[in-house]
Amino acid sequence: MSLLLAMMLTSITARGPINPIVVAAPAGANAALYFTLRNSSHQEDRLVRVTCDCAERIELLAAGDGGLHLEGESLFMPPERLLELRPGASRHLMLLRLRRRLVAGETVEMVFHYAQGSEEETVLVVADSQAGWTTGMAAIRPRIMALAGLAGWCWRGTFPGGRRTDMRCFSPAYGMFMQDRYLIEGGAAPVSGYTSYLHDIMARSTGYRYRAPDGGQRYGRLVPMGTGVQFLDYADPPTAEPDRRTSWTPDGTDAWLVTGEVRRSSGWRESWRLRMVRAGPSPPFLWP
């Protein structure tokens, strides 16, 4: 079964997982399970458990001060909401003690059990944790190539004045996730943070969430722009129109021209400009 068909089969109901993947692992090991859980109904529900012949059991793990800990199986689903269980999020499901090897590229069937008394069989794609942004996604590659030129590399630029620098490292994982870690130096103190990207196959779009050092968040989506890409930022909570945007345009094979703009009453106005130069390979996908 193709990756695209598997994703379509899990996205035709009003409730259930979107873009579900399970990480490749050998028999006897544990494997993480990621997806966005959709509840399009007007009533709340609860995912009470997930079962699969491929593992002894599946448990919900949550991140805390002491690291990940078991939280059980039940997961509350608010009405008309999406709930993210993805790399970097506070919770995900874990397949414990695999009965067989999970090989990247194959599909696995699982049953999602809900509190309303129904069960739904779901097809998941097995993904390699080291897969790049476009690996194994040839069927939809034209829609995700906007970030392919940045993926797997760190880029460094110097702000006007020559004192402050900006380093951005784009680390892909599992073929549809990416993490952009940034480090701004040269000011009173270094500033760092990260942005998480997720490609939604069924929506045919790539969205992202920016987490600032002070805990603030912003949301956005990517728009291909010629040979480059534009990042459209929305306030938290998301607004109807973006209030910031950043454009990355290739400048040769090893550099990008990056322009930041803010929306004013009179329209878009440029606020800064950088030339980002390739600075070396990005580190592995890091967990917050």
C-alpha positions as a printed NumPy array, in Angstrom:
array([[  0.   ,   0.   ,   0.   ],
       [  1.376,   3.427,  -0.935],
       [  2.042,   6.086,   1.691],
       [ -0.465,   8.456,   0.107],
       [ -3.223,   5.821,  -0.012],
       [ -2.588,   4.86 ,   3.601],
       [ -2.943,   8.486,   4.679],
       [ -6.179,   8.84 ,   2.689],
       [ -7.709,   5.778,   4.339],
       [ -7.157,   7.311,   7.781],
       [ -8.638,  10.699,   6.871],
       [-12.116,   9.981,   5.511],
       [-14.032,   9.971,   8.804],
       [-15.012,  12.801,  11.131],
       [-12.965,  11.294,  13.932],
       [ -9.576,   9.655,  14.034],
       [ -5.863,  10.138,  13.395],
       [ -4.384,  12.292,  10.627],
       [ -0.923,  11.534,   9.179],
       [ -0.304,   8.586,  11.528],
       [  3.201,   7.123,  11.549],
       [  5.037,   4.616,  13.715],
       [  8.825,   4.663,  13.964],
       [ 10.78 ,   1.725,  12.528],
       [ 12.308,  -0.522,  15.21 ],
       [ 13.538,  -4.112,  15.686],
       [ 11.545,  -6.884,  17.338],
       [ 11.55 ,  -6.646,  21.117],
       [ 12.147,  -2.894,  21.118],
       [  9.705,  -0.03 ,  21.676],
       [  8.46 ,   2.28 ,  18.918],
       [  6.891,   5.74 ,  19.052],
       [  3.511,   6.41 ,  17.439],
       [  2.678,   9.93 ,  16.197],
       [ -0.417,  11.533,  14.657],
       [ -2.86 ,  14.418,  14.9  ],
       [ -6.124,  13.239,  16.47 ],
       [ -9.264,  14.759,  14.964],
       [-12.688,  15.052,  16.59 ],
       [-14.985,  16.87 ,  14.156],
       [-18.185,  16.069,  16.05 ],
       [-20.021,  18.439,  18.406],
       [-19.55 ,  16.015,  21.331],
       [-16.451,  15.264,  23.342],
       [-14.985,  11.794,  23.122],
       [-12.055,   9.844,  24.468],
       [ -9.522,   7.546,  22.862],
       [ -9.497,   4.773,  25.455],
       [ -6.866,   2.539,  23.908],
       [ -5.016,   1.528,  20.739],
       [ -4.281,  -2.117,  19.927],
       [ -2.014,  -3.812,  17.416],
       [ -0.928,  -7.403,  16.851],
       [  2.589,  -6.044,  16.336],
       [  3.171,  -5.098,  20.015],
       [  2.337,  -6.394,  23.481],
       [  0.581,  -3.133,  24.349],
       [  0.429,   0.566,  23.514],
       [  0.731,   3.206,  26.23 ],
       [  0.392,   6.992,  26.362],
       [  3.592,   8.759,  27.404],
       [  3.726,  12.328,  28.704],
       [  6.684,  14.679,  29.187],
       [  7.35 ,  16.083,  32.646],
       [ 10.195,  17.556,  34.671],
       [ 11.634,  14.099,  35.131],
       [ 11.392,  13.158,  31.456],
       [  8.83 ,  10.895,  29.81 ],
       [  6.535,   8.843,  32.039],
       [  3.619,   6.484,  31.445],
       [  0.234,   8.203,  31.614],
       [ -1.936,   5.243,  30.622],
       [ -3.971,   4.815,  27.449],
       [ -6.944,   7.177,  27.692],
       [ -6.78 ,  10.468,  25.791],
       [ -9.456,  13.196,  26.029],
       [-10.771,  14.507,  22.677],
       [-12.475,  17.934,  22.91 ],
       [-15.295,  18.547,  20.404],
       [-14.354,  20.132,  17.073],
       [-10.651,  20.119,  17.897],
       [ -7.346,  18.687,  16.721],
       [ -4.967,  17.153,  19.239],
       [ -1.306,  16.808,  18.251],
       [  0.822,  13.824,  19.232],
       [  3.969,  14.506,  17.233],
       [  7.741,  14.715,  17.673],
       [  8.442,  17.501,  20.138],
       [  4.932,  17.536,  21.607],
       [  4.278,  16.852,  25.289],
       [  2.621,  13.467,  24.636],
       [  2.836,  10.551,  22.255],
       [  1.912,   6.867,  22.176],
       [  4.52 ,   4.142,  22.539],
       [  4.329,   0.587,  21.231],
       [  5.923,  -1.551,  23.956],
       [  7.877,  -4.741,  23.19 ],
       [  7.322,  -5.223,  19.487],
       [  6.412,  -8.771,  18.481],
       [  8.044,  -8.296,  15.092],
       [ 10.345,  -5.903,  13.309],
       [  8.787,  -2.751,  11.868],
       [ 10.459,  -1.891,   8.566],
       [ 10.423,   1.613,   7.104],
       [  8.071,   1.918,   4.152],
       [  5.62 ,  -0.805,   5.165],
       [  2.181,  -0.247,   6.658],
       [  0.736,  -1.513,   9.945],
       [ -2.903,  -1.936,  10.948],
       [ -4.045,  -0.777,  14.384],
       [ -7.451,  -0.472,  16.02 ],
       [ -8.415,   2.772,  17.759],
       [-10.998,   2.257,  20.525],
       [-13.177,   5.22 ,  21.557],
       [-15.33 ,   5.851,  24.621],
       [-18.448,   6.164,  22.465],
       [-18.244,   2.416,  22.01 ],
       [-16.967,   2.288,  18.456],
       [-13.749,   0.897,  17.028],
       [-11.894,   2.048,  13.924],
       [ -9.181,   0.211,  12.046],
       [ -6.377,   2.566,  11.049],
       [ -3.516,   2.091,   8.631],
       [ -0.191,   3.558,   9.74 ],
       [  2.99 ,   4.094,   7.761],
       [  6.283,   2.911,   9.251],
       [  8.844,   5.707,   9.03 ],
       [ 12.617,   5.83 ,   9.421],
       [ 13.681,   8.316,  12.12 ],
       [ 16.564,   9.414,   9.891],
       [ 14.432,   9.992,   6.795],
       [ 14.853,  13.364,   5.151],
       [ 12.153,  15.87 ,   4.34 ],
       [ 11.24 ,  14.29 ,   0.985],
       [ 12.319,  10.669,   1.529],
       [  9.656,   8.18 ,   0.441],
       [  7.178,  10.898,  -0.511],
       [  7.671,  11.053,  -4.277],
       [  3.908,  11.132,  -4.925],
       [  3.557,  14.504,  -3.223],
       [  7.123,  15.806,  -3.571],
       [  6.209,  18.909,  -5.623],
       [  4.219,  20.197,  -2.644],
       [  7.038,  19.854,  -0.112],
       [ 10.088,  20.84 ,  -2.167],
       [  9.844,  24.401,  -0.834],
       [ 11.824,  23.377,   2.256],
       [ 13.999,  20.749,   0.587],
       [ 16.768,  23.255,  -0.142],
       [ 17.005,  24.178,   3.553],
       [ 16.534,  20.709,   5.039],
       [ 19.578,  19.035,   6.502],
       [ 21.715,  22.192,   6.705],
       [ 22.603,  25.061,   9.021],
       [ 22.559,  28.607,   7.631],
       [ 24.285,  31.649,   9.138],
       [ 23.771,  35.36 ,   8.473],
       [ 25.007,  38.659,   9.887],
       [ 22.649,  41.518,  10.7  ],
       [ 23.418,  45.048,   9.435],
       [ 26.167,  46.555,  11.6  ],
       [ 28.152,  43.312,  11.668],
       [ 27.7  ,  42.536,  15.379],
       [ 24.696,  40.215,  15.62 ],
       [ 24.475,  36.868,  13.846],
       [ 21.638,  34.444,  13.205],
       [ 22.161,  30.67 ,  12.86 ],
       [ 19.297,  28.478,  11.624],
       [ 19.54 ,  24.663,  11.487],
       [ 16.789,  22.705,   9.688],
       [ 16.732,  19.088,  10.916],
       [ 14.202,  16.769,   9.225],
       [ 12.833,  13.516,  10.624],
       [ 10.427,  10.761,   9.56 ],
       [  9.954,  12.305,   6.124],
       [  7.257,  14.813,   7.137],
       [  8.518,  16.533,  10.297],
       [ 11.212,  19.164,  10.6  ],
       [ 12.714,  21.205,  13.385],
       [ 14.369,  24.584,  12.85 ],
       [ 16.596,  25.545,  15.774],
       [ 17.899,  29.099,  15.814],
       [ 20.627,  30.898,  17.745],
       [ 21.046,  34.69 ,  17.679],
       [ 24.342,  35.943,  19.11 ],
       [ 26.081,  39.291,  19.459],
       [ 23.5  ,  41.025,  21.668],
       [ 23.336,  41.366,  25.427],
       [ 22.8  ,  37.578,  25.654],
       [ 22.358,  34.711,  23.174],
       [ 18.757,  34.036,  22.12 ],
       [ 17.649,  30.565,  21.059],
       [ 14.447,  28.719,  20.27 ],
       [ 12.93 ,  26.417,  17.702],
       [ 10.181,  26.025,  15.132],
       [  8.419,  22.703,  14.479],
       [  7.13 ,  21.868,  10.988],
       [  4.596,  19.237,   9.949],
       [  3.532,  18.393,   6.428],
       [ -0.168,  17.486,   6.285],
       [ -0.595,  15.206,   3.295],
       [ -4.377,  15.402,   3.142],
       [ -4.491,  19.186,   3.506],
       [ -1.65 ,  19.478,   1.001],
       [  0.031,  22.073,   3.181],
       [  2.924,  22.513,   5.584],
       [  2.338,  24.303,   8.853],
       [  4.633,  25.275,  11.678],
       [  4.656,  26.375,  15.295],
       [  7.269,  28.788,  16.615],
       [  8.205,  28.613,  20.295],
       [  9.966,  31.692,  21.658],
       [ 12.424,  31.636,  24.586],
       [  9.849,  33.387,  26.782],
       [  7.327,  30.608,  26.166],
       [  5.262,  32.504,  23.606],
       [  4.038,  30.773,  20.46 ],
       [  3.179,  31.757,  16.93 ],
       [  1.713,  29.7  ,  14.115],
       [  2.261,  29.76 ,  10.402],
       [  2.168,  28.036,   7.059],
       [  4.55 ,  27.716,   4.135],
       [  3.859,  28.994,   0.646],
       [  6.141,  28.066,  -2.298],
       [  7.414,  31.233,  -3.972],
       [  9.142,  30.641,  -7.291],
       [ 12.369,  28.865,  -6.395],
       [ 12.101,  29.977,  -2.77 ],
       [  9.633,  29.815,   0.086],
       [  7.598,  32.273,   2.143],
       [  6.744,  31.803,   5.829],
       [  3.417,  33.38 ,   6.833],
       [  3.151,  34.072,  10.595],
       [ -0.11 ,  34.29 ,  12.519],
       [ -0.624,  35.542,  16.057],
       [ -1.531,  33.242,  18.952],
       [ -4.4  ,  32.484,  18.916],
       [ -4.363,  32.23 ,  15.112],
       [ -5.872,  35.174,  13.266],
       [ -7.523,  35.315,   9.865],
       [ -4.617,  37.147,   8.239],
       [ -0.848,  36.84 ,   8.792],
       [  0.798,  39.825,  10.473],
       [  4.39 ,  38.861,   9.638],
       [  6.064,  37.109,   6.757],
       [  9.589,  36.003,   5.896],
       [ 10.776,  35.25 ,   2.369],
       [ 13.739,  32.988,   1.55 ],
       [ 15.089,  33.33 ,  -2.003],
       [ 18.062,  31.276,  -3.292],
       [ 21.221,  33.309,  -3.934],
       [ 23.476,  30.854,  -5.718],
       [ 23.915,  27.275,  -4.506],
       [ 25.065,  27.966,  -0.95 ],
       [ 23.169,  31.059,   0.205],
       [ 19.712,  32.574,   0.621],
       [ 18.473,  36.142,   0.701],
       [ 16.05 ,  36.426,   3.614],
       [ 13.637,  39.33 ,   4.043],
       [ 11.347,  39.934,   7.012],
       [  8.18 ,  42.04 ,   6.71 ],
       [  5.41 ,  43.211,   9.048],
       [  1.855,  44.138,   8.111],
       [  0.914,  47.777,   8.601],
       [ -2.358,  49.564,   7.902],
       [ -0.85 ,  50.7  ,   4.601],
       [  0.371,  47.207,   3.652],
       [  3.529,  45.131,   4.054],
       [  6.732,  46.907,   5.117],
       [ 10.246,  45.445,   5.183],
       [ 11.737,  45.294,   8.704],
       [ 15.043,  43.459,   8.176],
       [ 17.162,  41.662,   5.577],
       [ 19.898,  39.019,   5.818],
       [ 22.028,  36.87 ,   3.553],
       [ 22.157,  33.366,   5.016],
       [ 25.176,  31.24 ,   3.99 ],
       [ 25.481,  27.484,   4.333],
       [ 27.421,  26.767,   7.536],
       [ 27.473,  22.957,   7.602],
       [ 25.167,  19.96 ,   8.138],
       [ 22.334,  20.311,  10.652],
       [ 22.396,  18.241,  13.842],
       [ 20.013,  15.292,  14.292],
       [ 16.388,  16.06 ,  15.09 ],
       [ 16.482,  17.106,  18.757],
       [ 13.731,  16.662,  21.332],
       [ 12.798,  19.805,  23.315]])
